[in-house]
């Protein structure tokens, strides 16, 4: 998934992303694994942490 690749490119751990984004660990892991559909608000927070646009996170 794109989120994983972008997180790794940014040299961030899952923990760093979900803590800064203010998303629960479980929710973030499910989004990253593609198991759950992400709310726009969650994608916006993740994009902010990864310094990208929301559209960059969506396949």
mmCIF file of the N, C-alpha and C atoms, coordinates in Angstrom:
data_MODEL
# 
_entry.id   MODEL 
# 
loop_
_atom_site.group_PDB 
_atom_site.id 
_atom_site.type_symbol 
_atom_site.label_atom_id 
_atom_site.label_alt_id 
_atom_site.label_comp_id 
_atom_site.label_asym_id 
_atom_site.label_entity_id 
_atom_site.label_seq_id 
_atom_site.pdbx_PDB_ins_code 
_atom_site.Cartn_x 
_atom_site.Cartn_y 
_atom_site.Cartn_z 
_atom_site.occupancy 
_atom_site.B_iso_or_equiv 
_atom_site.pdbx_formal_charge 
_atom_site.auth_seq_id 
_atom_site.auth_comp_id 
_atom_site.auth_asym_id 
_atom_site.auth_atom_id 
_atom_site.pdbx_PDB_model_num 
ATOM 1   N N  . UNK A 1 1  ? 0.841   -1.182 0.000  1.00 0.00 ? 1  UNK A N  1 
ATOM 2   C CA . UNK A 1 1  ? 0.000   0.000  0.000  1.00 0.00 ? 1  UNK A CA 1 
ATOM 3   C C  . UNK A 1 1  ? 0.880   1.238  0.000  1.00 0.00 ? 1  UNK A C  1 
ATOM 4   N N  . UNK A 1 2  ? 0.360   2.287  -0.534 1.00 0.00 ? 2  UNK A N  1 
ATOM 5   C CA . UNK A 1 2  ? 1.138   3.521  -0.659 1.00 0.00 ? 2  UNK A CA 1 
ATOM 6   C C  . UNK A 1 2  ? 1.549   4.118  0.679  1.00 0.00 ? 2  UNK A C  1 
ATOM 7   N N  . UNK A 1 3  ? 0.691   3.978  1.667  1.00 0.00 ? 3  UNK A N  1 
ATOM 8   C CA . UNK A 1 3  ? 1.007   4.562  2.971  1.00 0.00 ? 3  UNK A CA 1 
ATOM 9   C C  . UNK A 1 3  ? 2.268   3.926  3.540  1.00 0.00 ? 3  UNK A C  1 
ATOM 10  N N  . UNK A 1 4  ? 2.392   2.630  3.408  1.00 0.00 ? 4  UNK A N  1 
ATOM 11  C CA . UNK A 1 4  ? 3.575   1.928  3.916  1.00 0.00 ? 4  UNK A CA 1 
ATOM 12  C C  . UNK A 1 4  ? 4.825   2.443  3.218  1.00 0.00 ? 4  UNK A C  1 
ATOM 13  N N  . UNK A 1 5  ? 4.775   2.529  1.906  1.00 0.00 ? 5  UNK A N  1 
ATOM 14  C CA . UNK A 1 5  ? 5.940   2.983  1.133  1.00 0.00 ? 5  UNK A CA 1 
ATOM 15  C C  . UNK A 1 5  ? 6.314   4.416  1.507  1.00 0.00 ? 5  UNK A C  1 
ATOM 16  N N  . UNK A 1 6  ? 5.323   5.266  1.632  1.00 0.00 ? 6  UNK A N  1 
ATOM 17  C CA . UNK A 1 6  ? 5.603   6.668  1.966  1.00 0.00 ? 6  UNK A CA 1 
ATOM 18  C C  . UNK A 1 6  ? 6.135   6.794  3.390  1.00 0.00 ? 6  UNK A C  1 
ATOM 19  N N  . UNK A 1 7  ? 5.603   5.978  4.304  1.00 0.00 ? 7  UNK A N  1 
ATOM 20  C CA . UNK A 1 7  ? 6.099   6.006  5.681  1.00 0.00 ? 7  UNK A CA 1 
ATOM 21  C C  . UNK A 1 7  ? 7.550   5.564  5.737  1.00 0.00 ? 7  UNK A C  1 
ATOM 22  N N  . UNK A 1 8  ? 7.851   4.501  5.005  1.00 0.00 ? 8  UNK A N  1 
ATOM 23  C CA . UNK A 1 8  ? 9.234   4.009  4.988  1.00 0.00 ? 8  UNK A CA 1 
ATOM 24  C C  . UNK A 1 8  ? 10.175  5.005  4.332  1.00 0.00 ? 8  UNK A C  1 
ATOM 25  N N  . UNK A 1 9  ? 9.719   5.645  3.256  1.00 0.00 ? 9  UNK A N  1 
ATOM 26  C CA . UNK A 1 9  ? 10.537  6.680  2.600  1.00 0.00 ? 9  UNK A CA 1 
ATOM 27  C C  . UNK A 1 9  ? 10.843  7.838  3.547  1.00 0.00 ? 9  UNK A C  1 
ATOM 28  N N  . UNK A 1 10 ? 9.899   8.107  4.440  1.00 0.00 ? 10 UNK A N  1 
ATOM 29  C CA . UNK A 1 10 ? 10.078  9.180  5.417  1.00 0.00 ? 10 UNK A CA 1 
ATOM 30  C C  . UNK A 1 10 ? 10.861  8.713  6.648  1.00 0.00 ? 10 UNK A C  1 
ATOM 31  N N  . UNK A 1 11 ? 11.257  7.442  6.653  1.00 0.00 ? 11 UNK A N  1 
ATOM 32  C CA . UNK A 1 11 ? 12.003  6.856  7.778  1.00 0.00 ? 11 UNK A CA 1 
ATOM 33  C C  . UNK A 1 11 ? 11.245  6.995  9.099  1.00 0.00 ? 11 UNK A C  1 
ATOM 34  N N  . UNK A 1 12 ? 9.943   6.702  9.039  1.00 0.00 ? 12 UNK A N  1 
ATOM 35  C CA . UNK A 1 12 ? 9.112   6.765  10.234 1.00 0.00 ? 12 UNK A CA 1 
ATOM 36  C C  . UNK A 1 12 ? 8.589   5.372  10.580 1.00 0.00 ? 12 UNK A C  1 
ATOM 37  N N  . UNK A 1 13 ? 8.383   5.142  11.860 1.00 0.00 ? 13 UNK A N  1 
ATOM 38  C CA . UNK A 1 13 ? 7.764   3.897  12.299 1.00 0.00 ? 13 UNK A CA 1 
ATOM 39  C C  . UNK A 1 13 ? 6.253   4.090  12.329 1.00 0.00 ? 13 UNK A C  1 
ATOM 40  N N  . UNK A 1 14 ? 5.535   2.976  12.391 1.00 0.00 ? 14 UNK A N  1 
ATOM 41  C CA . UNK A 1 14 ? 4.085   3.065  12.536 1.00 0.00 ? 14 UNK A CA 1 
ATOM 42  C C  . UNK A 1 14 ? 3.740   3.861  13.790 1.00 0.00 ? 14 UNK A C  1 
ATOM 43  N N  . UNK A 1 15 ? 4.456   3.600  14.857 1.00 0.00 ? 15 UNK A N  1 
ATOM 44  C CA . UNK A 1 15 ? 4.183   4.270  16.118 1.00 0.00 ? 15 UNK A CA 1 
ATOM 45  C C  . UNK A 1 15 ? 4.336   5.784  15.994 1.00 0.00 ? 15 UNK A C  1 
ATOM 46  N N  . UNK A 1 16 ? 5.380   6.224  15.331 1.00 0.00 ? 16 UNK A N  1 
ATOM 47  C CA . UNK A 1 16 ? 5.576   7.661  15.155 1.00 0.00 ? 16 UNK A CA 1 
ATOM 48  C C  . UNK A 1 16 ? 4.411   8.290  14.394 1.00 0.00 ? 16 UNK A C  1 
ATOM 49  N N  . UNK A 1 17 ? 3.952   7.606  13.359 1.00 0.00 ? 17 UNK A N  1 
ATOM 50  C CA . UNK A 1 17 ? 2.866   8.155  12.544 1.00 0.00 ? 17 UNK A CA 1 
ATOM 51  C C  . UNK A 1 17 ? 1.566   8.215  13.336 1.00 0.00 ? 17 UNK A C  1 
ATOM 52  N N  . UNK A 1 18 ? 1.158   7.113  13.957 1.00 0.00 ? 18 UNK A N  1 
ATOM 53  C CA . UNK A 1 18 ? -0.140  7.150  14.634 1.00 0.00 ? 18 UNK A CA 1 
ATOM 54  C C  . UNK A 1 18 ? -0.130  8.054  15.855 1.00 0.00 ? 18 UNK A C  1 
ATOM 55  N N  . UNK A 1 19 ? 0.996   8.177  16.529 1.00 0.00 ? 19 UNK A N  1 
ATOM 56  C CA . UNK A 1 19 ? 1.047   9.079  17.681 1.00 0.00 ? 19 UNK A CA 1 
ATOM 57  C C  . UNK A 1 19 ? 0.937   10.538 17.253 1.00 0.00 ? 19 UNK A C  1 
ATOM 58  N N  . UNK A 1 20 ? 1.693   10.924 16.252 1.00 0.00 ? 20 UNK A N  1 
ATOM 59  C CA . UNK A 1 20 ? 1.655   12.315 15.789 1.00 0.00 ? 20 UNK A CA 1 
ATOM 60  C C  . UNK A 1 20 ? 0.314   12.630 15.129 1.00 0.00 ? 20 UNK A C  1 
ATOM 61  N N  . UNK A 1 21 ? -0.236  11.661 14.408 1.00 0.00 ? 21 UNK A N  1 
ATOM 62  C CA . UNK A 1 21 ? -1.515  11.868 13.719 1.00 0.00 ? 21 UNK A CA 1 
ATOM 63  C C  . UNK A 1 21 ? -2.700  11.837 14.680 1.00 0.00 ? 21 UNK A C  1 
ATOM 64  N N  . UNK A 1 22 ? -2.499  11.317 15.867 1.00 0.00 ? 22 UNK A N  1 
ATOM 65  C CA . UNK A 1 22 ? -3.594  11.240 16.831 1.00 0.00 ? 22 UNK A CA 1 
ATOM 66  C C  . UNK A 1 22 ? -4.621  10.179 16.480 1.00 0.00 ? 22 UNK A C  1 
ATOM 67  N N  . UNK A 1 23 ? -4.134  9.079  15.913 1.00 0.00 ? 23 UNK A N  1 
ATOM 68  C CA . UNK A 1 23 ? -4.983  7.957  15.517 1.00 0.00 ? 23 UNK A CA 1 
ATOM 69  C C  . UNK A 1 23 ? -4.605  6.768  16.398 1.00 0.00 ? 23 UNK A C  1 
ATOM 70  N N  . UNK A 1 24 ? -5.565  5.945  16.726 1.00 0.00 ? 24 UNK A N  1 
ATOM 71  C CA . UNK A 1 24 ? -5.241  4.783  17.550 1.00 0.00 ? 24 UNK A CA 1 
ATOM 72  C C  . UNK A 1 24 ? -4.338  3.817  16.790 1.00 0.00 ? 24 UNK A C  1 
ATOM 73  N N  . UNK A 1 25 ? -3.559  3.073  17.532 1.00 0.00 ? 25 UNK A N  1 
ATOM 74  C CA . UNK A 1 25 ? -2.652  2.094  16.944 1.00 0.00 ? 25 UNK A CA 1 
ATOM 75  C C  . UNK A 1 25 ? -3.413  1.112  16.053 1.00 0.00 ? 25 UNK A C  1 
ATOM 76  N N  . UNK A 1 26 ? -4.504  0.575  16.593 1.00 0.00 ? 26 UNK A N  1 
ATOM 77  C CA . UNK A 1 26 ? -5.292  -0.423 15.870 1.00 0.00 ? 26 UNK A CA 1 
ATOM 78  C C  . UNK A 1 26 ? -5.839  0.150  14.559 1.00 0.00 ? 26 UNK A C  1 
ATOM 79  N N  . UNK A 1 27 ? -6.393  1.343  14.624 1.00 0.00 ? 27 UNK A N  1 
ATOM 80  C CA . UNK A 1 27 ? -6.947  1.966  13.422 1.00 0.00 ? 27 UNK A CA 1 
ATOM 81  C C  . UNK A 1 27 ? -5.864  2.179  12.384 1.00 0.00 ? 27 UNK A C  1 
ATOM 82  N N  . UNK A 1 28 ? -4.737  2.711  12.800 1.00 0.00 ? 28 UNK A N  1 
ATOM 83  C CA . UNK A 1 28 ? -3.654  2.971  11.848 1.00 0.00 ? 28 UNK A CA 1 
ATOM 84  C C  . UNK A 1 28 ? -3.157  1.668  11.212 1.00 0.00 ? 28 UNK A C  1 
ATOM 85  N N  . UNK A 1 29 ? -2.962  0.646  12.013 1.00 0.00 ? 29 UNK A N  1 
ATOM 86  C CA . UNK A 1 29 ? -2.482  -0.621 11.472 1.00 0.00 ? 29 UNK A CA 1 
ATOM 87  C C  . UNK A 1 29 ? -3.477  -1.218 10.480 1.00 0.00 ? 29 UNK A C  1 
ATOM 88  N N  . UNK A 1 30 ? -4.765  -1.095 10.759 1.00 0.00 ? 30 UNK A N  1 
ATOM 89  C CA . UNK A 1 30 ? -5.788  -1.609 9.842  1.00 0.00 ? 30 UNK A CA 1 
ATOM 90  C C  . UNK A 1 30 ? -5.812  -0.811 8.543  1.00 0.00 ? 30 UNK A C  1 
ATOM 91  N N  . UNK A 1 31 ? -5.625  0.492  8.618  1.00 0.00 ? 31 UNK A N  1 
ATOM 92  C CA . UNK A 1 31 ? -5.575  1.319  7.413  1.00 0.00 ? 31 UNK A CA 1 
ATOM 93  C C  . UNK A 1 31 ? -4.355  0.946  6.587  1.00 0.00 ? 31 UNK A C  1 
ATOM 94  N N  . UNK A 1 32 ? -3.219  0.856  7.240  1.00 0.00 ? 32 UNK A N  1 
ATOM 95  C CA . UNK A 1 32 ? -1.975  0.551  6.533  1.00 0.00 ? 32 UNK A CA 1 
ATOM 96  C C  . UNK A 1 32 ? -2.018  -0.834 5.890  1.00 0.00 ? 32 UNK A C  1 
ATOM 97  N N  . UNK A 1 33 ? -2.655  -1.788 6.552  1.00 0.00 ? 33 UNK A N  1 
ATOM 98  C CA . UNK A 1 33 ? -2.753  -3.152 6.029  1.00 0.00 ? 33 UNK A CA 1 
ATOM 99  C C  . UNK A 1 33 ? -3.829  -3.273 4.946  1.00 0.00 ? 33 UNK A C  1 
ATOM 100 N N  . UNK A 1 34 ? -4.643  -2.232 4.797  1.00 0.00 ? 34 UNK A N  1 
ATOM 101 C CA . UNK A 1 34 ? -5.695  -2.273 3.797  1.00 0.00 ? 34 UNK A CA 1 
ATOM 102 C C  . UNK A 1 34 ? -6.908  -3.072 4.232  1.00 0.00 ? 34 UNK A C  1 
ATOM 103 N N  . UNK A 1 35 ? -6.995  -3.348 5.519  1.00 0.00 ? 35 UNK A N  1 
ATOM 104 C CA . UNK A 1 35 ? -8.103  -4.135 6.070  1.00 0.00 ? 35 UNK A CA 1 
ATOM 105 C C  . UNK A 1 35 ? -9.332  -3.251 6.297  1.00 0.00 ? 35 UNK A C  1 
ATOM 106 N N  . UNK A 1 36 ? -9.091  -1.980 6.581  1.00 0.00 ? 36 UNK A N  1 
ATOM 107 C CA . UNK A 1 36 ? -10.191 -1.056 6.868  1.00 0.00 ? 36 UNK A CA 1 
ATOM 108 C C  . UNK A 1 36 ? -10.137 0.128  5.919  1.00 0.00 ? 36 UNK A C  1 
ATOM 109 N N  . UNK A 1 37 ? -11.309 0.618  5.551  1.00 0.00 ? 37 UNK A N  1 
ATOM 110 C CA . UNK A 1 37 ? -11.374 1.853  4.781  1.00 0.00 ? 37 UNK A CA 1 
ATOM 111 C C  . UNK A 1 37 ? -11.115 3.011  5.737  1.00 0.00 ? 37 UNK A C  1 
ATOM 112 N N  . UNK A 1 38 ? -10.274 3.922  5.288  1.00 0.00 ? 38 UNK A N  1 
ATOM 113 C CA . UNK A 1 38 ? -9.910  5.043  6.145  1.00 0.00 ? 38 UNK A CA 1 
ATOM 114 C C  . UNK A 1 38 ? -10.892 6.194  5.985  1.00 0.00 ? 38 UNK A C  1 
ATOM 115 N N  . UNK A 1 39 ? -11.190 6.831  7.071  1.00 0.00 ? 39 UNK A N  1 
ATOM 116 C CA . UNK A 1 39 ? -11.972 8.063  7.021  1.00 0.00 ? 39 UNK A CA 1 
ATOM 117 C C  . UNK A 1 39 ? -11.090 9.142  6.395  1.00 0.00 ? 39 UNK A C  1 
ATOM 118 N N  . UNK A 1 40 ? -11.745 10.091 5.755  1.00 0.00 ? 40 UNK A N  1 
ATOM 119 C CA . UNK A 1 40 ? -10.989 11.191 5.155  1.00 0.00 ? 40 UNK A CA 1 
ATOM 120 C C  . UNK A 1 40 ? -10.187 11.924 6.229  1.00 0.00 ? 40 UNK A C  1 
ATOM 121 N N  . UNK A 1 41 ? -10.761 12.095 7.399  1.00 0.00 ? 41 UNK A N  1 
ATOM 122 C CA . UNK A 1 41 ? -10.060 12.809 8.474  1.00 0.00 ? 41 UNK A CA 1 
ATOM 123 C C  . UNK A 1 41 ? -8.782  12.076 8.881  1.00 0.00 ? 41 UNK A C  1 
ATOM 124 N N  . UNK A 1 42 ? -8.814  10.746 8.876  1.00 0.00 ? 42 UNK A N  1 
ATOM 125 C CA . UNK A 1 42 ? -7.614  9.975  9.207  1.00 0.00 ? 42 UNK A CA 1 
ATOM 126 C C  . UNK A 1 42 ? -6.566  10.126 8.109  1.00 0.00 ? 42 UNK A C  1 
ATOM 127 N N  . UNK A 1 43 ? -7.011  10.043 6.851  1.00 0.00 ? 43 UNK A N  1 
ATOM 128 C CA . UNK A 1 43 ? -6.072  10.209 5.739  1.00 0.00 ? 43 UNK A CA 1 
ATOM 129 C C  . UNK A 1 43 ? -5.438  11.595 5.765  1.00 0.00 ? 43 UNK A C  1 
ATOM 130 N N  . UNK A 1 44 ? -6.217  12.591 6.098  1.00 0.00 ? 44 UNK A N  1 
ATOM 131 C CA . UNK A 1 44 ? -5.696  13.955 6.173  1.00 0.00 ? 44 UNK A CA 1 
ATOM 132 C C  . UNK A 1 44 ? -4.625  14.062 7.250  1.00 0.00 ? 44 UNK A C  1 
ATOM 133 N N  . UNK A 1 45 ? -4.854  13.445 8.394  1.00 0.00 ? 45 UNK A N  1 
ATOM 134 C CA . UNK A 1 45 ? -3.863  13.466 9.472  1.00 0.00 ? 45 UNK A CA 1 
ATOM 135 C C  . UNK A 1 45 ? -2.596  12.715 9.085  1.00 0.00 ? 45 UNK A C  1 
ATOM 136 N N  . UNK A 1 46 ? -2.767  11.562 8.446  1.00 0.00 ? 46 UNK A N  1 
ATOM 137 C CA . UNK A 1 46 ? -1.609  10.775 8.006  1.00 0.00 ? 46 UNK A CA 1 
ATOM 138 C C  . UNK A 1 46 ? -0.828  11.546 6.959  1.00 0.00 ? 46 UNK A C  1 
ATOM 139 N N  . UNK A 1 47 ? -1.518  12.163 6.021  1.00 0.00 ? 47 UNK A N  1 
ATOM 140 C CA . UNK A 1 47 ? -0.850  12.951 4.981  1.00 0.00 ? 47 UNK A CA 1 
ATOM 141 C C  . UNK A 1 47 ? -0.062  14.104 5.589  1.00 0.00 ? 47 UNK A C  1 
ATOM 142 N N  . UNK A 1 48 ? -0.603  14.710 6.613  1.00 0.00 ? 48 UNK A N  1 
ATOM 143 C CA . UNK A 1 48 ? 0.110   15.805 7.281  1.00 0.00 ? 48 UNK A CA 1 
ATOM 144 C C  . UNK A 1 48 ? 1.415   15.305 7.886  1.00 0.00 ? 48 UNK A C  1 
ATOM 145 N N  . UNK A 1 49 ? 1.357   14.156 8.541  1.00 0.00 ? 49 UNK A N  1 
ATOM 146 C CA . UNK A 1 49 ? 2.565   13.582 9.152  1.00 0.00 ? 49 UNK A CA 1 
ATOM 147 C C  . UNK A 1 49 ? 3.588   13.212 8.081  1.00 0.00 ? 49 UNK A C  1 
ATOM 148 N N  . UNK A 1 50 ? 3.115   12.683 6.956  1.00 0.00 ? 50 UNK A N  1 
ATOM 149 C CA . UNK A 1 50 ? 4.015   12.242 5.885  1.00 0.00 ? 50 UNK A CA 1 
ATOM 150 C C  . UNK A 1 50 ? 4.383   13.367 4.914  1.00 0.00 ? 50 UNK A C  1 
ATOM 151 N N  . UNK A 1 51 ? 3.879   14.557 5.174  1.00 0.00 ? 51 UNK A N  1 
ATOM 152 C CA . UNK A 1 51 ? 4.161   15.733 4.331  1.00 0.00 ? 51 UNK A CA 1 
ATOM 153 C C  . UNK A 1 51 ? 3.807   15.479 2.873  1.00 0.00 ? 51 UNK A C  1 
ATOM 154 N N  . UNK A 1 52 ? 2.581   15.039 2.653  1.00 0.00 ? 52 UNK A N  1 
ATOM 155 C CA . UNK A 1 52 ? 2.111   14.791 1.297  1.00 0.00 ? 52 UNK A CA 1 
ATOM 156 C C  . UNK A 1 52 ? 0.649   15.186 1.194  1.00 0.00 ? 52 UNK A C  1 
ATOM 157 N N  . UNK A 1 53 ? 0.085   15.053 0.018  1.00 0.00 ? 53 UNK A N  1 
ATOM 158 C CA . UNK A 1 53 ? -1.321  15.339 -0.201 1.00 0.00 ? 53 UNK A CA 1 
ATOM 159 C C  . UNK A 1 53 ? -2.113  14.049 -0.014 1.00 0.00 ? 53 UNK A C  1 
ATOM 160 N N  . UNK A 1 54 ? -3.344  14.169 0.411  1.00 0.00 ? 54 UNK A N  1 
ATOM 161 C CA . UNK A 1 54 ? -4.196  12.997 0.633  1.00 0.00 ? 54 UNK A CA 1 
ATOM 162 C C  . UNK A 1 54 ? -4.261  12.133 -0.629 1.00 0.00 ? 54 UNK A C  1 
ATOM 163 N N  . UNK A 1 55 ? -4.345  12.749 -1.789 1.00 0.00 ? 55 UNK A N  1 
ATOM 164 C CA . UNK A 1 55 ? -4.459  11.977 -3.035 1.00 0.00 ? 55 UNK A CA 1 
ATOM 165 C C  . UNK A 1 55 ? -3.238  11.091 -3.269 1.00 0.00 ? 55 UNK A C  1 
ATOM 166 N N  . UNK A 1 56 ? -2.095  11.437 -2.666 1.00 0.00 ? 56 UNK A N  1 
ATOM 167 C CA . UNK A 1 56 ? -0.900  10.595 -2.805 1.00 0.00 ? 56 UNK A CA 1 
ATOM 168 C C  . UNK A 1 56 ? -1.024  9.284  -2.034 1.00 0.00 ? 56 UNK A C  1 
ATOM 169 N N  . UNK A 1 57 ? -1.945  9.226  -1.096 1.00 0.00 ? 57 UNK A N  1 
ATOM 170 C CA . UNK A 1 57 ? -2.120  8.033  -0.263 1.00 0.00 ? 57 UNK A CA 1 
ATOM 171 C C  . UNK A 1 57 ? -3.123  7.049  -0.854 1.00 0.00 ? 57 UNK A C  1 
ATOM 172 N N  . UNK A 1 58 ? -3.897  7.513  -1.811 1.00 0.00 ? 58 UNK A N  1 
ATOM 173 C CA . UNK A 1 58 ? -4.968  6.694  -2.366 1.00 0.00 ? 58 UNK A CA 1 
ATOM 174 C C  . UNK A 1 58 ? -4.529  6.087  -3.686 1.00 0.00 ? 58 UNK A C  1 
ATOM 175 N N  . UNK A 1 59 ? -4.694  4.758  -3.808 1.00 0.00 ? 59 UNK A N  1 
ATOM 176 C CA . UNK A 1 59 ? -4.266  4.108  -5.058 1.00 0.00 ? 59 UNK A CA 1 
ATOM 177 C C  . UNK A 1 59 ? -5.110  4.522  -6.268 1.00 0.00 ? 59 UNK A C  1 
# 
